[in-house]
Amino acid sequence: IVEGTGHGGVGSVIGLSNARVASLLGLNVLLVVNGGIGNTIDQIELNKALYDKENVKIGGVIVNKVIPDKYDQVDTYMRKYLSKYNIPLVGVVPYISELNNPNIMNISKLLNTTIVSKSNKEIDFFSFRRITIVDSTLSHLLNRLNNNNTKRIMFLTHGSRSDVILAFCAYSALYQELNNKIWSCGLIICNQELQDESLNRIIQSCSS
């Protein structure tokens, strides 16, 4: 299996486009195109022209990132369109926004650190829509936490802000008690080792 990232023409600047490489290696191509109908067909036609030039067979097509409500429509029209070339539609992959968002495990690997507190492995895959720095007063943070829209946010604060850390842990515990589920936010503590053993125990007992 050889991956050719991008469209069929990538690499043409050095005379080794994806289409040319496939030809040299005697490979068929599984073409992955972005979801839709008109634009998707345009992508296929442009790529197919180059693969045809290099005598490379397109063995199948995968349509990626399809809006879920359009799934059946895309599947129907793409099969109809591809049938004239006798190219099979291998699959239609729905767009899932969560896949574009980093999760706890991604962030932990990126920062080369460890996940201090978690109650189960599922938390590794909690994804976050945005990351925000806590650099203001505690009252400002509490106002944000009490906002019902505060979900899927990764907060970042300095290790010296014990007030922020304690408030975050307390809110997490209260949220779990009131809602019987884990709060879907996280906290990155940076730039300083936590020397306070009591604070360390509180963090480790925190569920999120």
MARVEX-528815 format. One line per field, with one value per residue (C-alpha): residue in one letter; x, y, z. Coordinates in nm, 3 decimals, padded with zeros to 5 digits. Example, Ala and Ser with C-alpha at 12.3 -4.5 7.8 and 13.67 -1.06 7.14 Angstrom:
BEGIN
resn = A / S $
px = 01.230 / 01.367 $
py = -00.450 / -00.106 $
pz = 00.780 / 00.714 $
end
This chain:
BEGIN
resn = I / V / E / G / T / G / H / G / G / V / G / S / V / I / G / L / S / N / A / R / V / A / S / L / L / G / L / N / V / L / L / V / V / N / G / G / I / G / N / T / I / D / Q / I / E / L / N / K / A / L / Y / D / K / E / N / V / K / I / G / G / V / I / V / N / K / V / I / P / D / K / Y / D / Q / V / D / T / Y / M / R / K / Y / L / S / K / Y / N / I / P / L / V / G / V / V / P / Y / I / S / E / L / N / N / P / N / I / M / N / I / S / K / L / L / N / T / T / I / V / S / K / S / N / K / E / I / D / F / F / S / F / R / R / I / T / I / V / D / S / T / L / S / H / L / L / N / R / L / N / N / N / N / T / K / R / I / M / F / L / T / H / G / S / R / S / D / V / I / L / A / F / C / A / Y / S / A / L / Y / Q / E / L / N / N / K / I / W / S / C / G / L / I / I / C / N / Q / E / L / Q / D / E / S / L / N / R / I / I / Q / S / C / S / S $
px = 00.000 / 00.144 / -00.006 / -00.008 / -00.115 / -00.319 / -00.447 / -00.302 / -00.075 / 00.113 / 00.485 / 00.473 / 00.733 / 01.000 / 00.836 / 00.699 / 00.330 / 00.114 / -00.019 / 00.334 / 00.448 / 00.144 / 00.228 / 00.592 / 00.490 / 00.210 / -00.052 / -00.425 / -00.551 / -00.809 / -00.917 / -01.035 / -01.233 / -01.411 / -01.784 / -02.055 / -02.186 / -02.091 / -01.756 / -01.679 / -01.741 / -01.518 / -01.239 / -01.277 / -01.275 / -00.958 / -00.780 / -00.905 / -00.768 / -00.418 / -00.442 / -00.572 / -00.272 / -00.041 / -00.245 / -00.334 / -00.662 / -00.881 / -00.986 / -01.236 / -01.351 / -01.413 / -01.617 / -01.504 / -01.654 / -02.012 / -02.273 / -02.480 / -02.813 / -02.678 / -02.537 / -02.805 / -02.821 / -02.444 / -02.430 / -02.702 / -02.567 / -02.205 / -02.283 / -02.478 / -02.198 / -01.917 / -02.106 / -02.035 / -01.664 / -01.720 / -01.552 / -01.689 / -01.787 / -01.597 / -01.756 / -01.912 / -01.772 / -01.989 / -01.841 / -01.787 / -01.686 / -01.530 / -01.254 / -01.129 / -01.093 / -00.795 / -00.863 / -00.689 / -00.459 / -00.357 / -00.280 / -00.088 / 00.134 / 00.183 / 00.299 / 00.498 / 00.321 / 00.090 / -00.279 / -00.281 / -00.642 / -00.891 / -01.160 / -01.164 / -00.999 / -01.287 / -01.157 / -00.850 / -01.078 / -01.265 / -01.232 / -01.226 / -01.369 / -01.124 / -00.843 / -00.858 / -00.606 / -00.718 / -00.527 / -00.792 / -00.959 / -01.116 / -01.457 / -01.430 / -01.351 / -01.645 / -01.878 / -01.758 / -01.798 / -02.155 / -02.233 / -02.424 / -02.226 / -01.903 / -01.856 / -01.569 / -01.320 / -00.961 / -00.853 / -00.486 / -00.343 / -00.016 / 00.082 / 00.090 / -00.284 / -00.399 / -00.724 / -00.805 / -00.705 / -00.917 / -01.216 / -01.189 / -01.175 / -01.462 / -01.681 / -01.601 / -01.704 / -02.023 / -02.112 / -02.073 / -02.284 / -02.567 / -02.568 / -02.445 / -02.189 / -01.837 / -01.791 / -01.655 / -01.382 / -01.014 / -00.734 / -00.369 / -00.141 / 00.189 / 00.529 / 00.562 / 00.585 / 00.308 / 00.478 / 00.164 / 00.081 / -00.276 / -00.336 / -00.187 / -00.430 / -00.724 / -00.619 / -00.578 / -00.922 / -01.078 / -01.285 / -01.209 $
py = 00.000 / 00.338 / 00.662 / 00.955 / 01.256 / 01.518 / 01.512 / 01.316 / 01.600 / 01.645 / 01.595 / 01.712 / 01.979 / 01.704 / 01.488 / 01.241 / 01.316 / 01.071 / 00.953 / 00.904 / 00.712 / 00.486 / 00.420 / 00.340 / 00.098 / -00.060 / 00.027 / 00.086 / 00.392 / 00.425 / 00.787 / 00.973 / 01.290 / 01.541 / 01.507 / 01.668 / 01.601 / 01.865 / 01.960 / 01.595 / 01.498 / 01.788 / 01.651 / 01.303 / 01.428 / 01.634 / 01.345 / 01.088 / 01.289 / 01.272 / 00.904 / 00.821 / 01.003 / 00.781 / 00.466 / 00.416 / 00.252 / 00.407 / 00.095 / 00.270 / 00.595 / 00.691 / 01.007 / 01.161 / 01.416 / 01.394 / 01.593 / 01.323 / 01.460 / 01.435 / 01.083 / 00.892 / 01.155 / 01.156 / 00.778 / 00.749 / 01.012 / 00.911 / 00.547 / 00.661 / 00.888 / 00.634 / 00.355 / 00.511 / 00.456 / 00.119 / 00.254 / 00.115 / 00.343 / 00.185 / 00.396 / 00.721 / 00.853 / 01.096 / 01.417 / 01.393 / 01.725 / 01.557 / 01.413 / 01.768 / 01.845 / 01.744 / 01.504 / 01.464 / 01.194 / 01.411 / 01.708 / 01.493 / 01.355 / 01.699 / 01.849 / 01.538 / 01.514 / 01.277 / 01.275 / 01.335 / 01.255 / 01.028 / 00.788 / 00.568 / 00.525 / 00.700 / 01.033 / 00.990 / 01.050 / 01.353 / 01.608 / 01.986 / 02.254 / 02.516 / 02.590 / 02.903 / 03.058 / 03.143 / 03.464 / 03.671 / 03.675 / 03.374 / 03.541 / 03.575 / 03.203 / 03.110 / 03.318 / 03.128 / 02.791 / 02.875 / 02.948 / 02.655 / 02.686 / 02.593 / 02.250 / 02.080 / 02.351 / 02.286 / 02.551 / 02.637 / 02.796 / 02.843 / 02.604 / 02.890 / 02.955 / 02.722 / 02.921 / 02.834 / 02.470 / 02.426 / 02.601 / 02.384 / 02.062 / 02.171 / 02.260 / 01.929 / 01.734 / 01.940 / 01.895 / 01.519 / 01.506 / 01.712 / 01.559 / 01.205 / 01.234 / 01.361 / 01.728 / 01.754 / 02.012 / 01.980 / 02.176 / 02.207 / 02.310 / 02.446 / 02.589 / 02.477 / 02.159 / 02.130 / 02.102 / 02.109 / 01.746 / 01.829 / 02.006 / 01.710 / 01.473 / 01.697 / 01.706 / 01.328 / 01.275 / 01.512 / 01.327 / 01.541 $
pz = 00.000 / -00.105 / 00.023 / -00.215 / -00.012 / -00.193 / -00.550 / -00.839 / -00.950 / -00.621 / -00.688 / -01.050 / -00.972 / -00.966 / -01.230 / -00.977 / -00.936 / -00.746 / -01.081 / -01.219 / -00.909 / -00.931 / -01.295 / -01.224 / -00.948 / -01.148 / -00.887 / -00.901 / -00.716 / -00.441 / -00.478 / -00.166 / -00.241 / -00.020 / 00.022 / -00.188 / -00.536 / -00.793 / -00.641 / -00.572 / -00.933 / -01.042 / -00.821 / -00.966 / -01.326 / -01.272 / -01.103 / -01.353 / -01.645 / -01.498 / -01.402 / -01.751 / -01.898 / -01.694 / -01.776 / -01.410 / -01.318 / -01.049 / -00.862 / -00.636 / -00.480 / -00.119 / -00.057 / 00.270 / 00.513 / 00.389 / 00.581 / 00.755 / 00.626 / 00.270 / 00.311 / 00.117 / -00.158 / -00.206 / -00.203 / -00.470 / -00.710 / -00.676 / -00.754 / -01.060 / -01.176 / -01.122 / -01.296 / -01.637 / -01.574 / -01.409 / -01.094 / -00.766 / -00.481 / -00.193 / 00.077 / 00.191 / 00.519 / 00.720 / 00.857 / 01.234 / 01.389 / 01.694 / 01.475 / 01.409 / 01.780 / 01.998 / 02.286 / 02.620 / 02.487 / 02.186 / 02.411 / 02.658 / 02.381 / 02.226 / 02.556 / 02.652 / 02.985 / 03.170 / 03.254 / 03.628 / 03.701 / 03.529 / 03.644 / 03.333 / 02.992 / 02.816 / 02.943 / 02.722 / 02.425 / 02.557 / 02.276 / 02.313 / 02.088 / 02.207 / 02.453 / 02.668 / 02.908 / 03.262 / 03.333 / 03.509 / 03.850 / 04.013 / 04.005 / 03.627 / 03.595 / 03.820 / 03.607 / 03.301 / 03.471 / 03.566 / 03.203 / 03.059 / 02.735 / 02.910 / 02.755 / 02.578 / 02.679 / 02.782 / 03.031 / 03.081 / 03.395 / 03.580 / 03.857 / 04.105 / 04.061 / 04.338 / 04.359 / 03.998 / 04.039 / 04.353 / 04.196 / 03.887 / 04.090 / 04.315 / 04.018 / 03.851 / 04.161 / 04.200 / 03.832 / 03.857 / 04.174 / 04.026 / 03.677 / 03.746 / 03.466 / 03.419 / 03.332 / 02.979 / 03.043 / 03.123 / 03.288 / 03.184 / 03.472 / 03.342 / 03.424 / 03.780 / 03.983 / 04.237 / 04.575 / 04.790 / 04.866 / 04.969 / 04.639 / 04.453 / 04.624 / 04.537 / 04.171 / 04.158 / 04.305 / 04.055 / 03.793 / 03.489 $
end
